[in-house]
């Protein structure tokens, strides 16, 4: 039994008060969740350590918050996991209903990412004004989209499995110029190598409803390189993402309006 002080009062050790997460902190955490391959959500991840320092929290607290977002994420089968707050869900829903705005806001709230953006040579050369703001937002969202799409496919081409990051492209299912709303939506993205990205972008290949590769008649009959680079993958299902499954309506648009048949 612990000794009782002479005063007769037993003093209990104070436990540190848990600091509630703010909306801005949650935006930064969701942004990192979207950009982090699922297997790297742990307290040893350098980006989690960095964000923890920015927020004045521990890496363990940040990694736990990212794990909480995985419980909210409808693209994951996490039945029974419910360690998230009402504000977590509210900010999650806000983020996912406005990909373009929230992606930009979250990136610009991060000190290092903001400094990186403002240091881009082509940005620094543009005088302040609406044009500069529009260029910054477009560049920030394009960079965010790339990181997010590569993360959901574990940084591998979803057709060939190529894991060389420098040769990978975050390919839009519905082209950037044709659908402003879904420009930053991860379900409008595929991780492809440069060759297959070009083929997908020009309508030489597409995916069917079972996420299987479909070749245009041109590739099946006219191209000498088709057997090696394309025909070997015809009819194969892509390597499925860990989260953010490609949207079927967007794929239908690609088949109807981009694919050459």
C-alpha positions in Angstrom: 0.0 0.0 0.0 1.3 3.5 -0.8 2.2 5.6 2.2 -0.3 8.4 3.1 1.3 11.9 3.3 1.3 13.4 6.8 -1.4 15.8 5.8 -3.7 12.8 5.3 -4.4 13.8 1.7 -3.5 11.3 -1.0 -2.1 13.1 -4.0 -2.9 11.6 -7.4 -0.6 12.1 -10.4 -2.1 14.5 -12.9 -2.8 13.0 -16.3 -2.2 15.2 -19.3 -5.3 16.6 -20.8 -6.1 15.3 -24.3 -6.1 18.2 -26.8 -9.1 18.2 -29.1 -8.4 18.2 -32.8 -9.4 21.3 -34.7 -10.9 21.5 -38.2 -7.6 22.7 -39.8 -5.6 19.9 -38.1 -8.1 17.4 -39.4 -7.8 18.8 -42.9 -4.0 18.3 -42.8 -4.4 14.8 -41.4 -7.0 13.8 -44.1 -4.6 15.2 -46.8 -1.8 13.0 -45.5 -4.1 10.0 -45.2 -5.0 10.3 -48.9 -1.4 10.7 -50.0 0.1 7.9 -47.9 0.2 4.3 -49.1 -1.9 2.2 -46.7 1.1 0.2 -45.5 2.9 3.3 -44.4 0.4 4.6 -41.9 2.6 4.2 -38.8 4.4 6.4 -36.4 7.8 5.8 -38.0 6.7 7.3 -41.3 8.8 10.5 -41.8 5.8 12.5 -43.1 3.7 11.5 -40.1 6.6 12.6 -37.8 6.8 15.9 -39.7 3.1 16.6 -39.4 3.2 15.7 -35.7 5.8 18.4 -35.2 3.7 20.9 -37.2 0.7 20.2 -35.1 2.5 19.9 -31.7 1.3 16.3 -31.3 3.1 12.9 -31.1 3.6 10.7 -34.2 1.5 8.1 -32.4 -1.4 10.5 -32.1 -1.2 11.4 -35.8 -0.9 7.8 -37.0 -3.9 6.9 -34.8 -5.9 9.7 -36.4 -5.1 8.4 -39.9 -6.2 5.0 -38.8 -9.4 6.5 -37.6 -10.0 8.0 -41.0 -9.6 4.5 -42.4 -12.6 3.5 -40.3 -14.6 6.2 -42.0 -13.4 5.5 -45.5 -16.2 3.8 -47.4 -13.8 2.3 -49.9 -12.3 0.1 -47.1 -14.1 -2.9 -45.5 -13.5 -1.9 -41.9 -16.6 -3.1 -40.2 -16.7 -2.6 -36.4 -14.0 0.1 -36.4 -15.5 3.3 -35.0 -12.8 5.2 -33.1 -13.6 8.5 -34.7 -15.4 11.7 -33.6 -18.4 13.5 -35.1 -16.0 16.3 -36.2 -13.8 13.6 -37.9 -16.7 12.5 -40.0 -17.9 16.1 -40.7 -14.5 17.2 -42.0 -14.1 13.9 -44.0 -17.5 14.5 -45.7 -16.6 18.2 -46.4 -13.3 17.1 -47.9 -14.8 14.4 -50.1 -17.6 16.6 -51.4 -15.2 19.3 -52.6 -12.0 17.6 -53.7 -10.6 20.6 -55.6 -11.1 23.2 -52.8 -10.2 21.0 -49.9 -7.1 19.5 -51.5 -5.8 23.0 -52.2 -6.7 24.4 -48.7 -5.1 21.4 -46.9 -1.8 21.6 -48.9 -1.5 25.4 -48.4 -2.0 25.0 -44.6 1.1 22.9 -44.4 4.2 25.2 -43.9 6.6 23.1 -45.9 4.2 22.3 -48.7 3.2 26.0 -49.0 6.9 27.1 -49.2 7.5 24.4 -51.8 4.7 25.7 -54.0 5.7 29.4 -53.7 9.3 28.4 -54.6 8.3 26.9 -58.0 10.1 28.9 -60.7 7.1 29.3 -63.0 5.0 30.5 -60.0 7.5 33.0 -58.8 7.6 34.6 -62.3 3.9 35.3 -62.4 2.8 38.7 -60.9 0.2 38.6 -58.1 -3.4 38.4 -59.2 -6.2 36.1 -60.2 -4.1 34.4 -62.9 -1.3 33.6 -60.5 -3.8 32.2 -57.9 -5.5 30.0 -60.6 -2.1 28.7 -61.7 -1.1 27.9 -58.1 -4.3 26.1 -57.4 -4.1 24.0 -60.6 -0.5 23.1 -59.9 -1.2 22.2 -56.2 -4.2 20.0 -57.1 -2.3 18.3 -59.9 0.6 17.4 -57.5 -1.9 16.3 -54.8 -3.8 14.1 -57.3 -0.5 12.4 -58.4 0.5 11.7 -54.9 -2.9 10.3 -54.0 -3.3 8.1 -57.0 0.1 6.6 -56.7 -0.5 6.0 -53.0 -3.8 4.1 -53.6 -2.1 1.8 -56.1 1.0 1.3 -53.9 3.2 3.1 -56.4 2.8 0.5 -59.1 1.4 0.6 -62.6 -2.1 -1.0 -62.3 -1.7 -2.8 -65.7 1.9 -4.1 -65.7 2.9 -3.8 -62.0 5.9 -1.6 -62.9 7.1 -0.1 -59.5 9.5 2.6 -60.9 8.0 5.8 -59.5 9.7 8.0 -62.1 7.9 6.2 -64.9 4.5 6.3 -63.3 1.7 8.7 -64.2 -1.5 9.6 -62.4 -3.8 9.2 -65.3 -7.3 10.8 -65.3 -10.1 8.6 -66.4 -12.2 11.6 -67.6 -9.6 14.1 -68.9 -8.7 17.1 -66.7 -10.1 19.6 -69.3 -13.5 17.8 -69.6 -14.6 17.5 -65.9 -13.7 20.2 -63.5 -15.6 18.7 -60.6 -13.6 15.4 -60.7 -10.1 16.8 -61.4 -8.8 15.9 -58.0 -11.2 13.0 -57.2 -9.0 9.8 -56.6 -11.8 7.7 -58.1 -11.1 9.5 -61.4 -7.5 8.2 -61.4 -5.4 5.2 -62.5 -1.7 4.7 -61.8 -0.2 3.8 -65.2 3.3 3.7 -66.7 4.1 6.4 -69.3 3.3 4.1 -72.3 0.0 2.8 -71.1 -1.0 6.3 -69.8 -0.6 7.6 -73.3 -2.5 4.7 -74.8 -5.4 5.3 -72.2 -5.4 9.0 -72.8 -5.6 8.7 -76.6 -8.3 6.0 -76.4 -6.2 3.0 -77.6 -7.1 1.1 -74.4 -9.8 1.2 -71.8 -11.3 -0.9 -68.9 -14.5 -2.8 -68.9 -16.9 -3.0 -66.0 -14.8 -5.8 -64.5 -11.7 -3.6 -64.6 -10.2 -5.7 -67.4 -8.0 -4.2 -70.1 -9.7 -3.7 -73.5 -7.7 -3.0 -76.6 -8.8 -0.9 -79.5 -9.0 -2.7 -82.9 -6.0 -0.7 -84.0 -3.8 -2.2 -81.3 -5.1 -5.7 -81.9 -4.5 -5.7 -85.6 -2.1 -3.0 -86.8 0.7 -2.5 -84.3 3.8 -4.7 -84.3 4.5 -3.9 -80.7 1.0 -4.8 -79.6 1.7 -8.5 -78.6 4.5 -7.5 -76.2 3.3 -4.2 -74.7 -0.5 -4.5 -75.0 -1.9 -7.8 -76.2 -0.3 -9.7 -73.3 -2.5 -7.7 -70.9 -5.7 -7.8 -72.9 -8.6 -9.2 -70.8 -6.6 -9.1 -67.6 -8.0 -7.3 -64.5 -5.9 -4.4 -63.3 -4.1 -4.6 -60.0 -6.9 -3.2 -57.8 -6.2 -0.2 -55.5 -6.1 -0.5 -51.8 -8.8 2.2 -51.6 -10.7 4.6 -53.8 -11.9 2.1 -56.4 -12.2 3.7 -59.9 -15.7 5.1 -60.5 -17.8 3.0 -62.9 -19.6 6.1 -64.2 -16.3 7.7 -65.0 -15.1 4.6 -66.7 -18.3 4.4 -68.7 -17.6 8.0 -69.9 -14.1 6.9 -71.0 -15.5 3.9 -72.9 -18.1 6.0 -74.7 -16.2 9.3 -75.3 -12.5 8.5 -75.3 -12.0 4.9 -76.4 -11.7 4.4 -80.1 -13.2 0.9 -80.1 
